[in-house]
Each structure stands twice: as structure tokens, then as C-alpha cells.
């Protein structure tokens, strides 16, 4: 690693930082790191600044400290290699984002093998990415403890990544499943090491937070806001909300609707779900069809885009899910509901309402799962917890149990 350019020019970097009012601590850390690099460059087998950073990962387990070192070393690299001064916006270029690029060759080979196998098997790419990313961060944490291969990993090391000594959970059950999926896929190629590591995984109980739901009063106010022609909601906002409310479609599928997704003659909506990549056919009811028609005829700007919902500003591109989130917030505000901190405002709550309404009306679960586009019957489980009409049927009477009258006392 040639550091002559840094040796000759680093005073310019320091002068720039001082004149641009960077903090004294930041300038000091830059100076100190440059001194370490210039002093150790000849004795260390560094080929680039990435190697300088990796030296710290061998002895430090603090993610906050390593993150700060990436910032410091990255700023020096930007100046030395690219001639760029820090400006508060530049990211380091020490390595690509994600844990994978920091892994040892053996851990990388496991991730590569998993990705190759699951892509051939036809697993959805987003699932492959999520599971490989979870496994990469898991392996990197083990690597920072001194393990560079599967055969040396200890049970103590694995447990320390899931649970603290005082019993605090560090990784969720779903994260554990993602990591296990990678190891299980590689068992035929690593028949001794992968099962061994899997055996170290702790038994975790899957938990779900209570899901906020829309009350009948809130639904009444939402429908009132959608019917009100005097509020600030656009026809696009109303069409999207009505789609979410009456079909239960995911936001990603709503923004993906094209002009060819709707068969006006047969009153049907055809989509290929982005989450599962499975086709789905839904009825086009009058209330939904009228809302989309009003938007297309009266508000949608002239655009060559094939997507139904486009931005209101040039070049009238396809909307993204974040834009619909802002539309949901506008609707909740127009309806005068869910304005407190922590209140759920996104359109996914409409999907939840759609499912629980069907459940409450006695629609068979397989029919609901098909309508929602679920590929697994278990996906309906979270919605069952808000099916209050049927949950009440399961309740036991407490008449035979002594309960102090203060329990039911209200001022």
C-alpha cells in the first residue's frame, strides 16, 4: 500500500477540516488515524484502506466503534485515493454495503452455495436476499469472535448471539429461521458442520405484537372522508384507499397495477403479487371500478406510463409505496382519526380490516386466504386474533369465580 501521497498532502486535509469548523474530536481522530497508517504501512501487509479497517475488526466487537472507524478511515481514503474532501454526504467506499463482503472465504462459500441452490429451486429472490443477509450478519458476528469456519464454531458463541447472560433476546425467532434456512439448504454439502451448528440454536418462542385494527366508528369516518368532495383528498388518494379498503390488496400491488390489469368487460382485476410472485384474480366491484374510472378520466395526467397511478408532477412516473403511505396519512387526517403518536396509519391496516371483516361474517378461511393471495394458511393467523365475534364465542363465563366488585368499578 503506497502512502506517499497521504504523507505529502494530509496537512491539506487537516487544514480543510479546521477551516470548515469540523469538531475538534473529529479532527483529532483523523490526525491520529493518519499517524497510525503512516507508521504501520511498511510493517503491515495492507494493500488498500479496506485492509486498514479489517485490522480493527480482528480485535474489536463494538459495532458503534467499528462504524465510527469506517467513517474515519473512509474519509481518509476518499482524500488520498480520490482527492475528495469530507462534505457530510460522502459515504465511505471501503467495501460494498452489507456483511457478506467482510466474511471469510469459507463463510462466503456457504452463502454463495445457498443462493445458488435456492435460486435454482425457484425460491423468491426477496426471500433469498433476506435469508442470505441474515446469515451473513450472523457469520460476521461469529467471525468477530475469532471463528472463520463452520467446524470451529462453539455452542457458547452461537448462544451469545441470540441471548444475553441475563436472558435478553438479541435476535428474533424469524431471524433465527432465516439463518437456519441457509444452513439447512447446505446440509447435503456440509453434512457434519451445518447440522452441528444448527444443533446449537436455542429454542425461541415466536411472538407477535398486537395488531392495531380499525374500529367500526373509524371505518364510518373513513368512508365519510372518501365520499366528501370538499376535503383536500385527490381522486388518486380516494381510488387507492378504496382499492385497499374493498379488496385488501397490498400497497406494493396497488402501485404495480397497470392499465392492462383491469378487465372492464368482465369486471375483474388481474395481478401478479410482488411478494409471492403468484397470480391473483379479484372481482372489480362497482365502488372500486367507479373510483378508478373517476381518477383516470378526471385527474390522471396524460402519460405514456402503463401504470394506473402516476405522480402528479412531470415526468409523471409510476408511484412508489412511500407515496401511498403519505396518501394514507392524508386520509386519516381528513377523517379525523389516528392522529396520536404511535397510531398505525398505513394502508396495510385496511388489508387487516378486510380480512377480519370476512372472518367476522363467517367466510371460510380458505376463501379468505385465496382472496388475500396468501400462499400459506398460516399467514391468516395474525388476523384471527382480531376476529372478535368468533373470539367471544370461545370465552368462558367468570360467574362462578369470586371477583372483587372494585374490578368493574368505573368513576
Secondary structure as the mmCIF struct_conf table of DSSP 4:
data_model
#
loop_
_struct_conf.conf_type_id
_struct_conf.id
_struct_conf.beg_label_comp_id
_struct_conf.beg_label_asym_id
_struct_conf.beg_label_seq_id
_struct_conf.end_label_comp_id
_struct_conf.end_label_asym_id
_struct_conf.end_label_seq_id
HELX_RH_AL_P HELX_RH_AL_P1 UNK A 4 UNK A 19
TURN_TY1_P TURN_TY1_P1 UNK A 20 UNK A 21
HELX_RH_AL_P HELX_RH_AL_P2 UNK A 24 UNK A 40
TURN_TY1_P TURN_TY1_P2 UNK A 41 UNK A 43
BEND BEND1 UNK A 44 UNK A 44
BEND BEND2 UNK A 47 UNK A 48
HELX_RH_AL_P HELX_RH_AL_P3 UNK A 49 UNK A 57
TURN_TY1_P TURN_TY1_P3 UNK A 58 UNK A 59
HELX_RH_AL_P HELX_RH_AL_P4 UNK A 63 UNK A 82
BEND BEND3 UNK A 88 UNK A 89
HELX_LH_PP_P HELX_LH_PP_P1 UNK A 90 UNK A 92
BEND BEND4 UNK A 94 UNK A 95
BEND BEND5 UNK A 97 UNK A 99
HELX_RH_3T_P HELX_RH_3T_P1 UNK A 100 UNK A 102
BEND BEND6 UNK A 103 UNK A 103
HELX_RH_AL_P HELX_RH_AL_P5 UNK A 105 UNK A 121
TURN_TY1_P TURN_TY1_P4 UNK A 122 UNK A 122
HELX_RH_AL_P HELX_RH_AL_P6 UNK A 125 UNK A 144
TURN_TY1_P TURN_TY1_P5 UNK A 145 UNK A 146
BEND BEND7 UNK A 149 UNK A 149
HELX_RH_3T_P HELX_RH_3T_P2 UNK A 150 UNK A 152
HELX_RH_AL_P HELX_RH_AL_P7 UNK A 155 UNK A 160
TURN_TY1_P TURN_TY1_P6 UNK A 161 UNK A 162
STRN STRN1 UNK A 163 UNK A 163
TURN_TY1_P TURN_TY1_P7 UNK A 165 UNK A 166
STRN STRN2 UNK A 169 UNK A 169
BEND BEND8 UNK A 171 UNK A 171
HELX_RH_AL_P HELX_RH_AL_P8 UNK A 173 UNK A 185
TURN_TY1_P TURN_TY1_P8 UNK A 186 UNK A 189
BEND BEND9 UNK A 190 UNK A 190
TURN_TY1_P TURN_TY1_P9 UNK A 191 UNK A 192
HELX_RH_AL_P HELX_RH_AL_P9 UNK A 193 UNK A 199
TURN_TY1_P TURN_TY1_P10 UNK A 200 UNK A 200
BEND BEND10 UNK A 201 UNK A 201
HELX_LH_PP_P HELX_LH_PP_P2 UNK A 209 UNK A 212
HELX_RH_AL_P HELX_RH_AL_P10 UNK A 216 UNK A 227
BEND BEND11 UNK A 229 UNK A 232
HELX_RH_AL_P HELX_RH_AL_P11 UNK A 235 UNK A 247
HELX_RH_AL_P HELX_RH_AL_P12 UNK A 251 UNK A 255
TURN_TY1_P TURN_TY1_P11 UNK A 256 UNK A 256
STRN STRN3 UNK A 258 UNK A 258
TURN_TY1_P TURN_TY1_P12 UNK A 259 UNK A 260
BEND BEND12 UNK A 261 UNK A 261
STRN STRN4 UNK A 262 UNK A 263
TURN_TY1_P TURN_TY1_P13 UNK A 264 UNK A 267
STRN STRN5 UNK A 268 UNK A 272
TURN_TY1_P TURN_TY1_P14 UNK A 274 UNK A 276
STRN STRN6 UNK A 279 UNK A 283
HELX_RH_AL_P HELX_RH_AL_P13 UNK A 286 UNK A 298
TURN_TY1_P TURN_TY1_P15 UNK A 299 UNK A 299
HELX_LH_PP_P HELX_LH_PP_P3 UNK A 300 UNK A 302
BEND BEND13 UNK A 306 UNK A 306
STRN STRN7 UNK A 307 UNK A 307
BEND BEND14 UNK A 308 UNK A 309
STRN STRN8 UNK A 310 UNK A 310
BEND BEND15 UNK A 312 UNK A 313
TURN_TY1_P TURN_TY1_P16 UNK A 314 UNK A 315
HELX_LH_PP_P HELX_LH_PP_P4 UNK A 317 UNK A 317
STRN STRN9 UNK A 318 UNK A 318
HELX_LH_PP_P HELX_LH_PP_P5 UNK A 319 UNK A 319
HELX_RH_AL_P HELX_RH_AL_P14 UNK A 321 UNK A 335
TURN_TY1_P TURN_TY1_P17 UNK A 336 UNK A 336
BEND BEND16 UNK A 340 UNK A 340
TURN_TY1_P TURN_TY1_P18 UNK A 341 UNK A 342
BEND BEND17 UNK A 346 UNK A 346
TURN_TY1_P TURN_TY1_P19 UNK A 347 UNK A 347
HELX_RH_AL_P HELX_RH_AL_P15 UNK A 348 UNK A 360
TURN_TY1_P TURN_TY1_P20 UNK A 361 UNK A 362
HELX_RH_AL_P HELX_RH_AL_P16 UNK A 365 UNK A 372
TURN_TY1_P TURN_TY1_P21 UNK A 373 UNK A 373
BEND BEND18 UNK A 375 UNK A 376
HELX_RH_3T_P HELX_RH_3T_P3 UNK A 377 UNK A 380
HELX_RH_AL_P HELX_RH_AL_P17 UNK A 381 UNK A 384
TURN_TY1_P TURN_TY1_P22 UNK A 385 UNK A 386
HELX_RH_AL_P HELX_RH_AL_P18 UNK A 388 UNK A 393
TURN_TY1_P TURN_TY1_P23 UNK A 394 UNK A 394
HELX_LH_PP_P HELX_LH_PP_P6 UNK A 395 UNK A 397
TURN_TY1_P TURN_TY1_P24 UNK A 399 UNK A 400
BEND BEND19 UNK A 401 UNK A 401
HELX_RH_3T_P HELX_RH_3T_P4 UNK A 405 UNK A 408
#
